[in-house]
């Protein structure tokens, strides 16, 4: 995420709980993915889980950025 978006997130999160929820999910997915990335080998099940986490993380980030821009536009 770009620096400007991070600054807006920090500014808007206290008054928009949906942003905080999406950000918390993003961080959770990132931590879970790190566990998979630190392994030398992934089982087929782990590989599938990692792929699903990446999709969920990307979907969440897309929603998060869209909401940040929407809220920033309303408060401008």
PQR file with spaces between the fields and no chain letter, atoms N, CA, C, O and H, PARSE charges and radii, in Angstrom:
ATOM       1  N    UNK     1       0.840   -1.160    0.000 -0.4000 1.5000
ATOM       2  CA   UNK     1       0.000    0.000    0.000 -0.0000 2.0000
ATOM       3  C    UNK     1       0.894    1.234    0.000  0.5500 1.7000
ATOM       4  O    UNK     1       1.946    1.240    0.638 -0.5500 1.4000
ATOM       5  N    UNK     2       0.489    2.254   -0.696 -0.4000 1.5000
ATOM       6  CA   UNK     2       1.297    3.464   -0.804 -0.0000 2.0000
ATOM       7  C    UNK     2       1.292    4.236    0.506  0.5500 1.7000
ATOM       8  O    UNK     2       0.391    4.086    1.331 -0.5500 1.4000
ATOM       9  H    UNK     2      -0.366    2.249   -1.214  0.4000 1.0000
ATOM      10  N    UNK     3       2.303    5.054    0.677 -0.4000 1.5000
ATOM      11  CA   UNK     3       2.437    5.842    1.900 -0.0000 2.0000
ATOM      12  C    UNK     3       1.219    6.735    2.141  0.5500 1.7000
ATOM      13  O    UNK     3       0.737    6.844    3.268 -0.5500 1.4000
ATOM      14  H    UNK     3       3.035    5.176    0.006  0.4000 1.0000
ATOM      15  N    UNK     4       0.733    7.361    1.093 -0.4000 1.5000
ATOM      16  CA   UNK     4      -0.420    8.261    1.217 -0.0000 2.0000
ATOM      17  C    UNK     4      -1.646    7.486    1.713  0.5500 1.7000
ATOM      18  O    UNK     4      -2.392    7.971    2.564 -0.5500 1.4000
ATOM      19  H    UNK     4       1.124    7.272    0.178  0.4000 1.0000
ATOM      20  N    UNK     5      -1.844    6.292    1.180 -0.4000 1.5000
ATOM      21  CA   UNK     5      -2.973    5.467    1.603 -0.0000 2.0000
ATOM      22  C    UNK     5      -2.826    5.032    3.050  0.5500 1.7000
ATOM      23  O    UNK     5      -3.811    4.969    3.785 -0.5500 1.4000
ATOM      24  H    UNK     5      -1.238    5.898    0.489  0.4000 1.0000
ATOM      25  N    UNK     6      -1.581    4.728    3.469 -0.4000 1.5000
ATOM      26  CA   UNK     6      -1.340    4.350    4.862 -0.0000 2.0000
ATOM      27  C    UNK     6      -1.650    5.522    5.798  0.5500 1.7000
ATOM      28  O    UNK     6      -2.232    5.333    6.866 -0.5500 1.4000
ATOM      29  H    UNK     6      -0.780    4.780    2.872  0.4000 1.0000
ATOM      30  N    UNK     7      -1.264    6.711    5.394 -0.4000 1.5000
ATOM      31  CA   UNK     7      -1.544    7.893    6.213 -0.0000 2.0000
ATOM      32  C    UNK     7      -3.050    8.123    6.318  0.5500 1.7000
ATOM      33  O    UNK     7      -3.558    8.445    7.392 -0.5500 1.4000
ATOM      34  H    UNK     7      -0.791    6.864    4.526  0.4000 1.0000
ATOM      35  N    UNK     8      -3.756    7.961    5.215 -0.4000 1.5000
ATOM      36  CA   UNK     8      -5.211    8.112    5.245 -0.0000 2.0000
ATOM      37  C    UNK     8      -5.851    7.037    6.110  0.5500 1.7000
ATOM      38  O    UNK     8      -6.797    7.315    6.847 -0.5500 1.4000
ATOM      39  H    UNK     8      -3.343    7.700    4.342  0.4000 1.0000
ATOM      40  N    UNK     9      -5.347    5.819    6.026 -0.4000 1.5000
ATOM      41  CA   UNK     9      -5.867    4.731    6.849 -0.0000 2.0000
ATOM      42  C    UNK     9      -5.720    5.070    8.327  0.5500 1.7000
ATOM      43  O    UNK     9      -6.661    4.903    9.102 -0.5500 1.4000
ATOM      44  H    UNK     9      -4.579    5.593    5.427  0.4000 1.0000
ATOM      45  N    UNK    10      -4.545    5.543    8.716 -0.4000 1.5000
ATOM      46  CA   UNK    10      -4.315    5.913   10.110 -0.0000 2.0000
ATOM      47  C    UNK    10      -5.253    7.024   10.553  0.5500 1.7000
ATOM      48  O    UNK    10      -5.713    7.033   11.695 -0.5500 1.4000
ATOM      49  H    UNK    10      -3.780    5.678    8.087  0.4000 1.0000
ATOM      50  N    UNK    11      -5.534    7.949    9.667 -0.4000 1.5000
ATOM      51  CA   UNK    11      -6.413    9.079    9.988 -0.0000 2.0000
ATOM      52  C    UNK    11      -7.877    8.641   10.064  0.5500 1.7000
ATOM      53  O    UNK    11      -8.612    9.086   10.946 -0.5500 1.4000
ATOM      54  H    UNK    11      -5.161    7.942    8.740  0.4000 1.0000
ATOM      55  N    UNK    12      -8.298    7.774    9.149 -0.4000 1.5000
ATOM      56  CA   UNK    12      -9.708    7.421    9.039 -0.0000 2.0000
ATOM      57  C    UNK    12     -10.142    6.238    9.900  0.5500 1.7000
ATOM      58  O    UNK    12     -11.313    6.140   10.268 -0.5500 1.4000
ATOM      59  H    UNK    12      -7.701    7.413    8.434  0.4000 1.0000
ATOM      60  N    UNK    13      -9.221    5.348   10.223 -0.4000 1.5000
ATOM      61  CA   UNK    13      -9.574    4.121   10.946 -0.0000 2.0000
ATOM      62  C    UNK    13     -10.318    4.360   12.263  0.5500 1.7000
ATOM      63  O    UNK    13     -11.258    3.625   12.565 -0.5500 1.4000
ATOM      64  H    UNK    13      -8.270    5.427    9.924  0.4000 1.0000
ATOM      65  N    UNK    14      -9.928    5.365   13.057 -0.4000 1.5000
ATOM      66  CA   UNK    14     -10.641    5.551   14.331 -0.0000 2.0000
ATOM      67  C    UNK    14     -12.134    5.853   14.177  0.5500 1.7000
ATOM      68  O    UNK    14     -12.922    5.537   15.069 -0.5500 1.4000
ATOM      69  H    UNK    14      -9.164    5.962   12.812  0.4000 1.0000
ATOM      70  N    UNK    15     -12.524    6.452   13.074 -0.4000 1.5000
ATOM      71  CA   UNK    15     -13.935    6.805   12.886 -0.0000 2.0000
ATOM      72  C    UNK    15     -14.661    5.873   11.920  0.5500 1.7000
ATOM      73  O    UNK    15     -15.866    6.010   11.713 -0.5500 1.4000
ATOM      74  H    UNK    15     -11.884    6.709   12.349  0.4000 1.0000
ATOM      75  N    UNK    16     -13.938    4.932   11.333 -0.4000 1.5000
ATOM      76  CA   UNK    16     -14.531    3.979   10.388 -0.0000 2.0000
ATOM      77  C    UNK    16     -14.087    2.569   10.763  0.5500 1.7000
ATOM      78  O    UNK    16     -13.050    2.096   10.298 -0.5500 1.4000
ATOM      79  H    UNK    16     -12.958    4.820   11.501  0.4000 1.0000
ATOM      80  N    UNK    17     -14.877    1.894   11.610 -0.4000 1.5000
ATOM      81  CA   UNK    17     -14.469    0.563   12.082 -0.0000 2.0000
ATOM      82  C    UNK    17     -14.297   -0.466   10.963  0.5500 1.7000
ATOM      83  O    UNK    17     -13.525   -1.413   11.112 -0.5500 1.4000
ATOM      84  H    UNK    17     -15.720    2.278   11.988  0.4000 1.0000
ATOM      85  N    UNK    18     -15.005   -0.292    9.849 -0.4000 1.5000
ATOM      86  CA   UNK    18     -14.856   -1.236    8.740 -0.0000 2.0000
ATOM      87  C    UNK    18     -13.438   -1.190    8.163  0.5500 1.7000
ATOM      88  O    UNK    18     -12.918   -2.213    7.719 -0.5500 1.4000
ATOM      89  H    UNK    18     -15.632    0.478    9.728  0.4000 1.0000
ATOM      90  N    UNK    19     -12.822   -0.025    8.168 -0.4000 1.5000
ATOM      91  CA   UNK    19     -11.431    0.081    7.707 -0.0000 2.0000
ATOM      92  C    UNK    19     -10.503   -0.667    8.654  0.5500 1.7000
ATOM      93  O    UNK    19      -9.614   -1.400    8.219 -0.5500 1.4000
ATOM      94  H    UNK    19     -13.245    0.806    8.529  0.4000 1.0000
ATOM      95  N    UNK    20     -10.712   -0.480    9.931 -0.4000 1.5000
ATOM      96  CA   UNK    20      -9.872   -1.160   10.917 -0.0000 2.0000
ATOM      97  C    UNK    20     -10.023   -2.671   10.798  0.5500 1.7000
ATOM      98  O    UNK    20      -9.036   -3.402   10.884 -0.5500 1.4000
ATOM      99  H    UNK    20     -11.434    0.115   10.285  0.4000 1.0000
ATOM     100  N    UNK    21     -11.244   -3.140   10.603 -0.4000 1.5000
ATOM     101  CA   UNK    21     -11.486   -4.571   10.453 -0.0000 2.0000
ATOM     102  C    UNK    21     -10.755   -5.125    9.234  0.5500 1.7000
ATOM     103  O    UNK    21     -10.098   -6.162    9.322 -0.5500 1.4000
ATOM     104  H    UNK    21     -12.045   -2.546   10.534  0.4000 1.0000
ATOM     105  N    UNK    22     -10.865   -4.446    8.105 -0.4000 1.5000
ATOM     106  CA   UNK    22     -10.180   -4.892    6.894 -0.0000 2.0000
ATOM     107  C    UNK    22      -8.666   -4.877    7.082  0.5500 1.7000
ATOM     108  O    UNK    22      -7.972   -5.784    6.623 -0.5500 1.4000
ATOM     109  H    UNK    22     -11.400   -3.603    8.033  0.4000 1.0000
ATOM     110  N    UNK    23      -8.156   -3.848    7.755 -0.4000 1.5000
ATOM     111  CA   UNK    23      -6.712   -3.761    7.976 -0.0000 2.0000
ATOM     112  C    UNK    23      -6.243   -4.892    8.893  0.5500 1.7000
ATOM     113  O    UNK    23      -5.211   -5.512    8.641 -0.5500 1.4000
ATOM     114  H    UNK    23      -8.720   -3.111    8.127  0.4000 1.0000
ATOM     115  N    UNK    24      -7.002   -5.154    9.950 -0.4000 1.5000
ATOM     116  CA   UNK    24      -6.648   -6.242   10.867 -0.0000 2.0000
ATOM     117  C    UNK    24      -6.634   -7.589   10.141  0.5500 1.7000
ATOM     118  O    UNK    24      -5.757   -8.419   10.380 -0.5500 1.4000
ATOM     119  H    UNK    24      -7.842   -4.650   10.155  0.4000 1.0000
ATOM     120  N    UNK    25      -7.604   -7.800    9.259 -0.4000 1.5000
ATOM     121  CA   UNK    25      -7.634   -9.038    8.468 -0.0000 2.0000
ATOM     122  C    UNK    25      -6.413   -9.119    7.557  0.5500 1.7000
ATOM     123  O    UNK    25      -5.807  -10.181    7.416 -0.5500 1.4000
ATOM     124  H    UNK    25      -8.317   -7.126    9.066  0.4000 1.0000
ATOM     125  N    UNK    26      -6.061   -8.008    6.948 -0.4000 1.5000
ATOM     126  CA   UNK    26      -4.908   -7.960    6.048 -0.0000 2.0000
ATOM     127  C    UNK    26      -3.635   -8.370    6.793  0.5500 1.7000
ATOM     128  O    UNK    26      -2.836   -9.161    6.291 -0.5500 1.4000
ATOM     129  H    UNK    26      -6.554   -7.146    7.063  0.4000 1.0000
ATOM     130  N    UNK    27      -3.461   -7.826    7.985 -0.4000 1.5000
ATOM     131  CA   UNK    27      -2.281   -8.149    8.798 -0.0000 2.0000
ATOM     132  C    UNK    27      -2.302   -9.622    9.194  0.5500 1.7000
ATOM     133  O    UNK    27      -1.268  -10.288    9.150 -0.5500 1.4000
ATOM     134  H    UNK    27      -4.110   -7.184    8.392  0.4000 1.0000
ATOM     135  N    UNK    28      -3.466  -10.135    9.577 -0.4000 1.5000
ATOM     136  CA   UNK    28      -3.599  -11.545    9.954 -0.0000 2.0000
ATOM     137  C    UNK    28      -3.211  -12.455    8.791  0.5500 1.7000
ATOM     138  O    UNK    28      -2.452  -13.406    8.975 -0.5500 1.4000
ATOM     139  H    UNK    28      -4.306   -9.594    9.612  0.4000 1.0000
ATOM     140  N    UNK    29      -3.726  -12.170    7.600 -0.4000 1.5000
ATOM     141  CA   UNK    29      -3.396  -12.978    6.416 -0.0000 2.0000
ATOM     142  C    UNK    29      -1.905  -12.917    6.125  0.5500 1.7000
ATOM     143  O    UNK    29      -1.289  -13.919    5.761 -0.5500 1.4000
ATOM     144  H    UNK    29      -4.343  -11.397    7.450  0.4000 1.0000
ATOM     145  N    UNK    30      -1.332  -11.728    6.290 -0.4000 1.5000
ATOM     146  CA   UNK    30       0.104  -11.562    6.038 -0.0000 2.0000
ATOM     147  C    UNK    30       0.926  -12.443    6.981  0.5500 1.7000
ATOM     148  O    UNK    30       1.878  -13.097    6.555 -0.5500 1.4000
ATOM     149  H    UNK    30      -1.832  -10.914    6.586  0.4000 1.0000
ATOM     150  N    UNK    31       0.558  -12.456    8.248 -0.4000 1.5000
ATOM     151  CA   UNK    31       1.277  -13.277    9.225 -0.0000 2.0000
ATOM     152  C    UNK    31       1.115  -14.768    8.924  0.5500 1.7000
ATOM     153  O    UNK    31       2.068  -15.536    9.053 -0.5500 1.4000
ATOM     154  H    UNK    31      -0.215  -11.925    8.594  0.4000 1.0000
ATOM     155  N    UNK    32      -0.074  -15.169    8.528 -0.4000 1.5000
ATOM     156  CA   UNK    32      -0.299  -16.573    8.188 -0.0000 2.0000
ATOM     157  C    UNK    32       0.500  -16.975    6.956  0.5500 1.7000
ATOM     158  O    UNK    32       1.037  -18.081    6.893 -0.5500 1.4000
ATOM     159  H    UNK    32      -0.848  -14.544    8.423  0.4000 1.0000
ATOM     160  N    UNK    33       0.580  -16.078    5.977 -0.4000 1.5000
ATOM     161  CA   UNK    33       1.363  -16.357    4.775 -0.0000 2.0000
ATOM     162  C    UNK    33       2.853  -16.466    5.086  0.5500 1.7000
ATOM     163  O    UNK    33       3.555  -17.280    4.485 -0.5500 1.4000
ATOM     164  H    UNK    33       0.144  -15.179    6.028  0.4000 1.0000
ATOM     165  N    UNK    34       3.330  -15.663    6.007 -0.4000 1.5000
ATOM     166  CA   UNK    34       4.745  -15.722    6.385 -0.0000 2.0000
ATOM     167  C    UNK    34       5.110  -17.115    6.899  0.5500 1.7000
ATOM     168  O    UNK    34       6.200  -17.619    6.626 -0.5500 1.4000
ATOM     169  H    UNK    34       2.760  -15.002    6.495  0.4000 1.0000
ATOM     170  N    UNK    35       4.206  -17.721    7.633 -0.4000 1.5000
ATOM     171  CA   UNK    35       4.466  -19.070    8.150 -0.0000 2.0000
ATOM     172  C    UNK    35       4.668  -20.056    7.004  0.5500 1.7000
ATOM     173  O    UNK    35       5.553  -20.909    7.062 -0.5500 1.4000
ATOM     174  H    UNK    35       3.321  -17.312    7.855  0.4000 1.0000
ATOM     175  N    UNK    36       3.848  -19.937    5.967 -0.4000 1.5000
ATOM     176  CA   UNK    36       3.986  -20.813    4.805 -0.0000 2.0000
ATOM     177  C    UNK    36       5.269  -20.499    4.044  0.5500 1.7000
ATOM     178  O    UNK    36       5.962  -21.407    3.584 -0.5500 1.4000
ATOM     179  H    UNK    36       3.128  -19.243    5.921  0.4000 1.0000
ATOM     180  N    UNK    37       5.583  -19.217    3.912 -0.4000 1.5000
ATOM     181  CA   UNK    37       6.760  -18.814    3.141 -0.0000 2.0000
ATOM     182  C    UNK    37       8.065  -19.212    3.829  0.5500 1.7000
ATOM     183  O    UNK    37       9.097  -19.349    3.172 -0.5500 1.4000
ATOM     184  H    UNK    37       5.021  -18.479    4.285  0.4000 1.0000
ATOM     185  N    UNK    38       8.024  -19.396    5.129 -0.4000 1.5000
ATOM     186  CA   UNK    38       9.225  -19.792    5.863 -0.0000 2.0000
ATOM     187  C    UNK    38       9.501  -21.292    5.784  0.5500 1.7000
ATOM     188  O    UNK    38      10.548  -21.758    6.235 -0.5500 1.4000
ATOM     189  H    UNK    38       7.186  -19.285    5.663  0.4000 1.0000
ATOM     190  N    UNK    39       8.581  -22.034    5.225 -0.4000 1.5000
ATOM     191  CA   UNK    39       8.784  -23.481    5.086 -0.0000 2.0000
ATOM     192  C    UNK    39       9.555  -23.781    3.803  0.5500 1.7000
ATOM     193  O    UNK    39       9.422  -23.076    2.802 -0.5500 1.4000
ATOM     194  H    UNK    39       7.730  -21.656    4.859  0.4000 1.0000
ATOM     195  N    UNK    40      10.351  -24.824    3.851 -0.4000 1.5000
ATOM     196  CA   UNK    40      11.095  -25.240    2.664 -0.0000 2.0000
ATOM     197  C    UNK    40      10.200  -25.959    1.667  0.5500 1.7000
ATOM     198  O    UNK    40      10.428  -25.908    0.459 -0.5500 1.4000
ATOM     199  H    UNK    40      10.459  -25.396    4.664  0.4000 1.0000
ATOM     200  N    UNK    41       9.182  -26.627    2.186 -0.4000 1.5000
ATOM     201  CA   UNK    41       8.300  -27.414    1.332 -0.0000 2.0000
ATOM     202  C    UNK    41       6.874  -27.285    1.854  0.5500 1.7000
ATOM     203  O    UNK    41       6.635  -27.324    3.061 -0.5500 1.4000
ATOM     204  H    UNK    41       8.996  -26.669    3.168  0.4000 1.0000
ATOM     205  N    UNK    42       5.931  -27.131    0.924 -0.4000 1.5000
ATOM     206  CA   UNK    42       4.522  -27.083    1.293 -0.0000 2.0000
ATOM     207  C    UNK    42       3.829  -28.339    0.788  0.5500 1.7000
ATOM     208  O    UNK    42       4.036  -28.772   -0.345 -0.5500 1.4000
ATOM     209  H    UNK    42       6.125  -27.099   -0.056  0.4000 1.0000
ATOM     210  N    UNK    43       3.014  -28.905    1.643 -0.4000 1.5000
ATOM     211  CA   UNK    43       2.190  -30.026    1.198 -0.0000 2.0000
ATOM     212  C    UNK    43       1.153  -29.463    0.230  0.5500 1.7000
ATOM     213  O    UNK    43       0.941  -28.251    0.193 -0.5500 1.4000
ATOM     214  H    UNK    43       2.846  -28.553    2.564  0.4000 1.0000
ATOM     215  N    UNK    44       0.509  -30.318   -0.546 -0.4000 1.5000
ATOM     216  CA   UNK    44      -0.539  -29.814   -1.440 -0.0000 2.0000
ATOM     217  C    UNK    44      -1.632  -29.042   -0.683  0.5500 1.7000
ATOM     218  O    UNK    44      -2.148  -28.043   -1.183 -0.5500 1.4000
ATOM     219  H    UNK    44       0.680  -31.303   -0.515  0.4000 1.0000
ATOM     220  N    UNK    45      -1.974  -29.504    0.502 -0.4000 1.5000
ATOM     221  CA   UNK    45      -2.994  -28.808    1.304 -0.0000 2.0000
ATOM     222  C    UNK    45      -2.495  -27.434    1.735  0.5500 1.7000
ATOM     223  O    UNK    45      -3.234  -26.452    1.667 -0.5500 1.4000
ATOM     224  H    UNK    45      -1.554  -30.316    0.908  0.4000 1.0000
ATOM     225  N    UNK    46      -1.245  -27.366    2.177 -0.4000 1.5000
ATOM     226  CA   UNK    46      -0.670  -26.089    2.586 -0.0000 2.0000
ATOM     227  C    UNK    46      -0.552  -25.128    1.406  0.5500 1.7000
ATOM     228  O    UNK    46      -0.790  -23.927    1.541 -0.5500 1.4000
ATOM     229  H    UNK    46      -0.645  -28.164    2.233  0.4000 1.0000
ATOM     230  N    UNK    47      -0.184  -25.671    0.256 -0.4000 1.5000
ATOM     231  CA   UNK    47      -0.092  -24.849   -0.945 -0.0000 2.0000
ATOM     232  C    UNK    47      -1.449  -24.241   -1.286  0.5500 1.7000
ATOM     233  O    UNK    47      -1.545  -23.062   -1.627 -0.5500 1.4000
ATOM     234  H    UNK    47       0.009  -26.646    0.147  0.4000 1.0000
ATOM     235  N    UNK    48      -2.483  -25.050   -1.191 -0.4000 1.5000
ATOM     236  CA   UNK    48      -3.843  -24.571   -1.464 -0.0000 2.0000
ATOM     237  C    UNK    48      -4.249  -23.504   -0.442  0.5500 1.7000
ATOM     238  O    UNK    48      -4.857  -22.495   -0.799 -0.5500 1.4000
ATOM     239  H    UNK    48      -2.405  -26.008   -0.914  0.4000 1.0000
ATOM     240  N    UNK    49      -3.911  -23.732    0.817 -0.4000 1.5000
ATOM     241  CA   UNK    49      -4.230  -22.755    1.858 -0.0000 2.0000
ATOM     242  C    UNK    49      -3.503  -21.438    1.607  0.5500 1.7000
ATOM     243  O    UNK    49      -4.079  -20.362    1.770 -0.5500 1.4000
ATOM     244  H    UNK    49      -3.416  -24.551    1.107  0.4000 1.0000
ATOM     245  N    UNK    50      -2.245  -21.528    1.214 -0.4000 1.5000
ATOM     246  CA   UNK    50      -1.460  -20.325    0.933 -0.0000 2.0000
ATOM     247  C    UNK    50      -2.062  -19.552   -0.244  0.5500 1.7000
ATOM     248  O    UNK    50      -2.142  -18.324   -0.213 -0.5500 1.4000
ATOM     249  H    UNK    50      -1.777  -22.401    1.082  0.4000 1.0000
ATOM     250  N    UNK    51      -2.476  -20.269   -1.262 -0.4000 1.5000
ATOM     251  CA   UNK    51      -3.096  -19.611   -2.423 -0.0000 2.0000
ATOM     252  C    UNK    51      -4.394  -18.911   -2.006  0.5500 1.7000
ATOM     253  O    UNK    51      -4.666  -17.788   -2.431 -0.5500 1.4000
ATOM     254  H    UNK    51      -2.411  -21.266   -1.288  0.4000 1.0000
ATOM     255  N    UNK    52      -5.180  -19.579   -1.180 -0.4000 1.5000
ATOM     256  CA   UNK    52      -6.439  -18.991   -0.715 -0.0000 2.0000
ATOM     257  C    UNK    52      -6.180  -17.750    0.134  0.5500 1.7000
ATOM     258  O    UNK    52      -6.884  -16.749    0.004 -0.5500 1.4000
ATOM     259  H    UNK    52      -4.959  -20.492   -0.835  0.4000 1.0000
ATOM     260  N    UNK    53      -5.190  -17.813    0.988 -0.4000 1.5000
ATOM     261  CA   UNK    53      -4.835  -16.654    1.808 -0.0000 2.0000
ATOM     262  C    UNK    53      -4.402  -15.474    0.940  0.5500 1.7000
ATOM     263  O    UNK    53      -4.770  -14.330    1.207 -0.5500 1.4000
ATOM     264  H    UNK    53      -4.618  -18.626    1.094  0.4000 1.0000
ATOM     265  N    UNK    54      -3.623  -15.757   -0.093 -0.4000 1.5000
ATOM     266  CA   UNK    54      -3.189  -14.689   -0.993 -0.0000 2.0000
ATOM     267  C    UNK    54      -4.378  -14.035   -1.677  0.5500 1.7000
ATOM     268  O    UNK    54      -4.413  -12.814   -1.827 -0.5500 1.4000
ATOM     269  H    UNK    54      -3.324  -16.686   -0.310  0.4000 1.0000
ATOM     270  N    UNK    55      -5.351  -14.835   -2.093 -0.4000 1.5000
ATOM     271  CA   UNK    55      -6.557  -14.282   -2.724 -0.0000 2.0000
ATOM     272  C    UNK    55      -7.331  -13.422   -1.736  0.5500 1.7000
ATOM     273  O    UNK    55      -7.759  -12.316   -2.066 -0.5500 1.4000
ATOM     274  H    UNK    55      -5.322  -15.827   -1.971  0.4000 1.0000
ATOM     275  N    UNK    56      -7.511  -13.934   -0.522 -0.4000 1.5000
ATOM     276  CA   UNK    56      -8.268  -13.192    0.484 -0.0000 2.0000
ATOM     277  C    UNK    56      -7.549  -11.893    0.851  0.5500 1.7000
ATOM     278  O    UNK    56      -8.187  -10.859    1.044 -0.5500 1.4000
ATOM     279  H    UNK    56      -7.164  -14.833   -0.254  0.4000 1.0000
ATOM     280  N    UNK    57      -6.234  -11.950    0.944 -0.4000 1.5000
ATOM     281  CA   UNK    57      -5.446  -10.764    1.265 -0.0000 2.0000
ATOM     282  C    UNK    57      -5.585   -9.714    0.155  0.5500 1.7000
ATOM     283  O    UNK    57      -5.778   -8.531    0.434 -0.5500 1.4000
ATOM     284  H    UNK    57      -5.715  -12.790    0.788  0.4000 1.0000
ATOM     285  N    UNK    58      -5.487  -10.149   -1.083 -0.4000 1.5000
ATOM     286  CA   UNK    58      -5.614   -9.227   -2.212 -0.0000 2.0000
ATOM     287  C    UNK    58      -7.019   -8.643   -2.304  0.5500 1.7000
ATOM     288  O    UNK    58      -7.178   -7.443   -2.528 -0.5500 1.4000
ATOM     289  H    UNK    58      -5.330  -11.110   -1.310  0.4000 1.0000
ATOM     290  N    UNK    59      -8.034   -9.477   -2.134 -0.4000 1.5000
ATOM     291  CA   UNK    59      -9.420   -8.982   -2.157 -0.0000 2.0000
ATOM     292  C    UNK    59      -9.638   -7.953   -1.058  0.5500 1.7000
ATOM     293  O    UNK    59     -10.258   -6.912   -1.280 -0.5500 1.4000
ATOM     294  H    UNK    59      -7.905  -10.452   -1.952  0.4000 1.0000
ATOM     295  N    UNK    60      -9.126   -8.252    0.122 -0.4000 1.5000
ATOM     296  CA   UNK    60      -9.267   -7.326    1.241 -0.0000 2.0000
ATOM     297  C    UNK    60      -8.547   -6.020    0.994  0.5500 1.7000
ATOM     298  O    UNK    60      -9.058   -4.951    1.326 -0.5500 1.4000
ATOM     299  H    UNK    60      -8.622   -9.097    0.303  0.4000 1.0000
ATOM     300  N    UNK    61      -7.370   -6.101    0.417 -0.4000 1.5000
ATOM     301  CA   UNK    61      -6.605   -4.889    0.134 -0.0000 2.0000
ATOM     302  C    UNK    61      -7.330   -4.028   -0.897  0.5500 1.7000
ATOM     303  O    UNK    61      -7.363   -2.803   -0.779 -0.5500 1.4000
ATOM     304  H    UNK    61      -6.955   -6.969    0.148  0.4000 1.0000
ATOM     305  N    UNK    62      -7.905   -4.670   -1.899 -0.4000 1.5000
ATOM     306  CA   UNK    62      -8.661   -3.944   -2.916 -0.0000 2.0000
ATOM     307  C    UNK    62      -9.831   -3.196   -2.279  0.5500 1.7000
ATOM     308  O    UNK    62     -10.065   -2.024   -2.573 -0.5500 1.4000
ATOM     309  H    UNK    62      -7.879   -5.665   -1.995  0.4000 1.0000
ATOM     310  N    UNK    63     -10.566   -3.891   -1.398 -0.4000 1.5000
ATOM     311  CA   UNK    63     -11.694   -3.264   -0.698 -0.0000 2.0000
ATOM     312  C    UNK    63     -11.202   -2.140    0.205  0.5500 1.7000
ATOM     313  O    UNK    63     -11.813   -1.074    0.269 -0.5500 1.4000
ATOM     314  H    UNK    63     -10.376   -4.843   -1.159  0.4000 1.0000
ATOM     315  N    UNK    64     -10.111   -2.379    0.890 -0.4000 1.5000
ATOM     316  CA   UNK    64      -9.548   -1.400    1.813 -0.0000 2.0000
ATOM     317  C    UNK    64      -9.162   -0.120    1.085  0.5500 1.7000
ATOM     318  O    UNK    64      -9.516    0.974    1.525 -0.5500 1.4000
ATOM     319  H    UNK    64      -9.614   -3.246    0.837  0.4000 1.0000
ATOM     320  N    UNK    65      -8.453   -0.245   -0.006 -0.4000 1.5000
ATOM     321  CA   UNK    65      -8.022    0.929   -0.777 -0.0000 2.0000
ATOM     322  C    UNK    65      -9.233    1.682   -1.325  0.5500 1.7000
ATOM     323  O    UNK    65      -9.257    2.912   -1.312 -0.5500 1.4000
ATOM     324  H    UNK    65      -8.166   -1.133   -0.364  0.4000 1.0000
ATOM     325  N    UNK    66     -10.232    0.951   -1.804 -0.4000 1.5000
ATOM     326  CA   UNK    66     -11.438    1.598   -2.325 -0.0000 2.0000
ATOM     327  C    UNK    66     -12.155    2.381   -1.225  0.5500 1.7000
ATOM     328  O    UNK    66     -12.599    3.506   -1.452 -0.5500 1.4000
ATOM     329  H    UNK    66     -10.212   -0.049   -1.814  0.4000 1.0000
ATOM     330  N    UNK    67     -12.269    1.791   -0.041 -0.4000 1.5000
ATOM     331  CA   UNK    67     -12.924    2.488    1.076 -0.0000 2.0000
ATOM     332  C    UNK    67     -12.118    3.697    1.529  0.5500 1.7000
ATOM     333  O    UNK    67     -12.692    4.743    1.835 -0.5500 1.4000
ATOM     334  H    UNK    67     -11.909    0.876    0.143  0.4000 1.0000
ATOM     335  N    UNK    68     -10.808    3.568    1.573 -0.4000 1.5000
ATOM     336  CA   UNK    68      -9.969    4.706    1.967 -0.0000 2.0000
ATOM     337  C    UNK    68     -10.214    5.869    1.010  0.5500 1.7000
ATOM     338  O    UNK    68     -10.404    7.008    1.438 -0.5500 1.4000
ATOM     339  H    UNK    68     -10.343    2.719    1.325  0.4000 1.0000
ATOM     340  N    UNK    69     -10.207    5.579   -0.262 -0.4000 1.5000
ATOM     341  CA   UNK    69     -10.426    6.648   -1.261 -0.0000 2.0000
ATOM     342  C    UNK    69     -11.830    7.229   -1.145  0.5500 1.7000
ATOM     343  O    UNK    69     -12.015    8.440   -1.268 -0.5500 1.4000
ATOM     344  H    UNK    69     -10.052    4.654   -0.609  0.4000 1.0000
ATOM     345  N    UNK    70     -12.811    6.374   -0.910 -0.4000 1.5000
ATOM     346  CA   UNK    70     -14.195    6.846   -0.766 -0.0000 2.0000
ATOM     347  C    UNK    70     -14.330    7.766    0.458  0.5500 1.7000
ATOM     348  O    UNK    70     -14.867    8.869    0.361 -0.5500 1.4000
ATOM     349  H    UNK    70     -12.660    5.390   -0.809  0.4000 1.0000
ATOM     350  N    UNK    71     -13.841    7.301    1.592 -0.4000 1.5000
ATOM     351  CA   UNK    71     -13.957    8.100    2.809 -0.0000 2.0000
ATOM     352  C    UNK    71     -13.130    9.371    2.746  0.5500 1.7000
ATOM     353  O    UNK    71     -13.554   10.416    3.239 -0.5500 1.4000
ATOM     354  H    UNK    71     -13.405    6.405    1.672  0.4000 1.0000
ATOM     355  N    UNK    72     -11.960    9.286    2.145 -0.4000 1.5000
ATOM     356  CA   UNK    72     -11.110   10.473    2.027 -0.0000 2.0000
ATOM     357  C    UNK    72     -11.804   11.526    1.151  0.5500 1.7000
ATOM     358  O    UNK    72     -11.710   12.725    1.413 -0.5500 1.4000
ATOM     359  H    UNK    72     -11.616    8.437    1.745  0.4000 1.0000
ATOM     360  N    UNK    73     -12.491   11.063    0.121 -0.4000 1.5000
ATOM     361  CA   UNK    73     -13.214   11.991   -0.752 -0.0000 2.0000
ATOM     362  C    UNK    73     -14.379   12.653   -0.047  0.5500 1.7000
ATOM     363  O    UNK    73     -14.669   13.821   -0.302 -0.5500 1.4000
ATOM     364  H    UNK    73     -12.567   10.089   -0.092  0.4000 1.0000
ATOM     365  N    UNK    74     -15.043   11.940    0.823 -0.4000 1.5000
ATOM     366  CA   UNK    74     -16.176   12.490    1.571 -0.0000 2.0000
ATOM     367  C    UNK    74     -15.727   13.497    2.618  0.5500 1.7000
ATOM     368  O    UNK    74     -16.440   14.458    2.908 -0.5500 1.4000
ATOM     369  H    UNK    74     -14.807   10.990    1.031  0.4000 1.0000
ATOM     370  N    UNK    75     -14.540   13.276    3.186 -0.4000 1.5000
ATOM     371  CA   UNK    75     -14.064   14.149    4.255 -0.0000 2.0000
ATOM     372  C    UNK    75     -13.248   15.333    3.730  0.5500 1.7000
ATOM     373  O    UNK    75     -12.881   16.230    4.489 -0.5500 1.4000
ATOM     374  H    UNK    75     -13.961   12.496    2.950  0.4000 1.0000
ATOM     375  N    UNK    76     -12.973   15.325    2.445 -0.4000 1.5000
ATOM     376  CA   UNK    76     -12.164   16.413    1.860 -0.0000 2.0000
ATOM     377  C    UNK    76     -12.978   17.685    1.702  0.5500 1.7000
ATOM     378  O    UNK    76     -12.459   18.695    1.229 -0.5500 1.4000
ATOM     379  H    UNK    76     -13.271   14.596    1.828  0.4000 1.0000
